């Protein structure tokens, strides 16, 4: 399990009313019927989607509120100004999807694929990711506030210049070769994560991070520090 976040920034789970949830419309009809969709109202509210396919769709304004999506395919989708509020994703595929500057609030990802997903400039608030494949995800310049990652594969993730990195909990994650240049890790516990070959630009990013002695030794070498025995 992920370590608990500070009391002032606990994760708020998705607010769903099980009695209000109804089967959602076909995802392709919502997003793929036209060459590019343009929505001014939420695409779905209080709905459950099972096995829907919105892969390689494109457009703006996709918004889900109080929804559960299971085994849905968003591979290669190109969505601008997407928003997800009180949403649960289970075993969904966002591989190589482009959702720059998207908004996620009280969202849970479980067993999802986000390999190569582009979330540049996204805002994540009260978001949990569990057992997700996130290799080469792009979170550059994103904002993370009250975010929990547990058992995630984030190798080669791009996490540069994250402008807000508050109350982030990491547990049993693989951050091998992740790019963290310009992202300050103060208060982040990395002790049971793999951080081999992470890319940093200087000591300022590590100030206040929690690591094991072996990790500290590896990081010191990465930063060019010579330890004399």
Secondary structure, DSSP 8 states (H G I E B T S, - for coil): ------GGG--------GGG-EE---HHHHHTSSSSEE-SS-SEEEEEEES-B-TT-EEE--EEEEEEEES-B-TT-EEES-EEEEEEEES-B-TT-B-TT-EEEEEEEES-B-TT-B-TT-EEEEEEEES-B-TT-B-TT-EEEEEEEES-B-TT-B-TT-SEEEEEEEES-B-TT-B-TT---TT-B-TTSB-TT-B-S-GGGTTT-B--HHHHHHHHHHTT-----
